[in-house]
């Protein structure tokens, strides 16, 4: 194939992709577990290379972008892809997910009756590769405990990899459910506090209104009593007592 036939621009890539392929990619993203950005981007569970992430995102975004394909769910797929790209660009989030992946590997191996020995977690200090400053401060990161895959061939098999992916999904779902339950309790607590606060406000308002009403009717009460006195009310009461 001549060099000019190779897709060297977004337009060329778009031309090489059929509508059917784009629809398949949209359906794949929509059916993929939404809390796992590695699966959405179809990248392996390992530290993310920024250039590889950029390449993967560019390729897939051209397939699912609403302006590039006629599909009712294209925007949903594009939003999920964008979210996955953002998460994989966050070192803290990536380390968190990879920690879960290691936990999943251990669980998968244990289900196979395999005893697992972990490589302890450690702290690494590295100078950024793209730093032009020779005096740049090193970046300190925590490398989570992990297994040595070379000692456990099962984990690298197709069955093992699928098992890890399924276990990661299970762990993330449980974590999400716990987070939602906690959020619900917090909202209920906040709602109870808000209710009690509103009750206290209404009670204070009621007392103020009662006091204002009492003060407003004072003159009326005084005048009524004076009228009562003028009409001989006091004499009538005295006669009744004498009788």
NORCORSUL-V736760 format. One record per residue. PSI is psi in degrees with one decimal (NA if undefined). Layout:
BEGIN
psi={PSI | PSI}
END
This chain:
BEGIN
psi={135.6 | 155.7 | -32.9 | -15.1 | -12.1 | 143.6 | 105.2 | 14.8 | 166.7 | -38.4 | -42.2 | -43.9 | -44.5 | -36.1 | -32.5 | -16.2 | 130.3 | 161.3 | -34.9 | -43.5 | -39.0 | -40.8 | -39.5 | -40.0 | -39.7 | -46.2 | -37.7 | -47.8 | -43.6 | -27.7 | -6.7 | 147.0 | 120.5 | -16.9 | 0.6 | 93.4 | -28.2 | -42.6 | -39.5 | -41.7 | -5.8 | 48.6 | 149.1 | 156.5 | 88.2 | 172.3 | 136.6 | 126.3 | 121.9 | -38.8 | -37.5 | -38.7 | -44.4 | -42.5 | -45.0 | -41.9 | -43.1 | -45.4 | -46.8 | -32.8 | -32.7 | -25.5 | -29.4 | -1.7 | 132.5 | -27.2 | -11.5 | -12.4 | 146.1 | 94.3 | 131.7 | -22.7 | 14.8 | -41.8 | -39.2 | -44.6 | -41.2 | -40.3 | -40.9 | -40.5 | -43.4 | -40.9 | -42.2 | -41.7 | -39.1 | -42.5 | -41.9 | -13.5 | -2.1 | 108.4 | -39.6 | -44.2 | -40.2 | -45.5 | -38.2 | -47.8 | -40.9 | -30.7 | -39.5 | -37.3 | -43.6 | -39.9 | -40.5 | -40.7 | -44.9 | -44.7 | -40.9 | -44.1 | -40.3 | -35.7 | -24.0 | 4.0 | 20.8 | 125.8 | 136.6 | 134.5 | 123.4 | 145.5 | 120.4 | 154.0 | 156.1 | 163.7 | 128.7 | 143.4 | 116.9 | 150.9 | 129.7 | 134.0 | -32.5 | 8.8 | 129.2 | -2.8 | 114.6 | -20.4 | 17.2 | 140.9 | 136.3 | 152.3 | 123.4 | 125.2 | 152.2 | 118.7 | 116.3 | 160.3 | 143.5 | 171.3 | 156.9 | 104.9 | -25.5 | -21.6 | -9.8 | 79.3 | -32.0 | -37.0 | -19.8 | -3.3 | 165.0 | -42.0 | -42.4 | -42.9 | -40.6 | -38.4 | -40.8 | -44.6 | -43.3 | -39.2 | -37.9 | -44.0 | -44.7 | -43.9 | -45.5 | -36.7 | -45.4 | -40.7 | -40.0 | -40.2 | -41.2 | -42.0 | -40.6 | -39.3 | -42.0 | -43.1 | -38.6 | -43.8 | -41.0 | -41.3 | -38.9 | -41.6 | -42.8 | -37.3 | -39.8 | -42.3 | -43.4 | -39.8 | -46.4 | -37.7 | -43.2 | -39.5 | -42.8 | -40.6 | -44.5 | -36.5 | -44.1 | -40.3 | -41.3 | -43.8 | -40.2 | -43.3 | -38.6 | -42.5 | -43.1 | -40.0 | -40.7 | -45.1 | -39.6 | -29.8 | 2.8 | -47.9 | -38.5 | -42.9 | -41.2 | -45.1 | -38.4 | -41.4 | -39.5 | -42.4 | -39.6 | -42.1 | -41.4 | -30.8 | 9.5 | 23.8 | -37.0 | -39.5 | -41.4 | -42.6 | -39.3 | -42.0 | -40.8 | -40.1 | -38.0 | -41.3 | NA}
END
